[in-house]
Amino acid sequence: MFFVALVEFIMRRRRKALGLFLLAWLPMTVLIGRENRWELRAPLSTYGHLRVVQWNVYWGKLGWEKIVSELQKEQADIHILNEVPKDFDATTYAGQLGPDFSATHLGTMAAAVRGRIVAGEWVINRVELKICQLDCLVRGDTLRIFIADAPASLWIHRHPQLLECMEAIRSRSPDLVLGDFNAPRLSVAFQSLPPGYSHAYDVAGSGWSYTWPSPFPIFALDQCLVGPRIAPLEYFIISTSMSDHRRQVLEFDRTDSLRPDT
């Protein structure tokens, strides 16, 4: 309705534009208040933490070399990328991050870890939704990661796909679920996560939670879900001119069941 009001304003129908703006303001205020949290979160743990970054890089159209440079500065242990360039080379990318990294290319997605990717397989591989499972050894810890990618088409009904994703989480118990779902965090399916799972933003984030479209994001389309073996320390979203999506960053601790000395 805001966009309709803007069109009316441009067409010089000012009274109609004002009326539409006032009608849209109240529900939009309620939505923003519900979907965003403003209080600072205290860290849940101080054990040696890991960092994961997820970013839809928009096919690298806005400067792939600059994107790589930004990701190198993150010093993350896990990189999850959506919409990688068509000529993306996993071996080259791993080398750009460091000699202790390994990487894999998964259609329009890619992943790199500071350690070793032990196994990988498709959980869902359809036009409507793609989810890949990676079992990784990262700095001595075993982690199971789901990487998700969904098309932006408005003609695809998201709810059935998200329900299937929730069922896959229940059956396979990943530690992290990250990616571009092209579905808001307040989607019905995201409100009924499997037992022990939560949104990283709800546990350890604050501030403006929307990831698309940059530079004026109004939708939380990129998600980061954490399982019961993960303790989020800090979650934040970074704005950038290198993509139409903001990138997610999660600092997290491992619970006792993940630590190598247990």
Disulfide bonds with the S-S distance in Angstrom:
none
